[in-house]
Amino acid sequence: MTLELKVPNMACSACGESITKAVKAVDPAATVEADPKTKLVNVETQASETTVKQAITDAGYTVA
């Protein structure tokens, strides 16, 4: 499943790395592309959308 999530408070590449780590914690096989310029995170995952959003929220980010 591919998710495209808007993360308005992702400010830099380090934020993208934190988000990537958070998603990989719930799905180690996930592919994550985080772009601080567009504030978009594309995730290819087997985990549910709710699980991925919760992981990002738990890492301190807002999912719009």
Beta strands, then each sheet from edge to edge (+ up, - down):
strand 1: 2-6
strand 2: 31-35
strand 3: 40-44
sheet 1: 1+ 3- 2+
end
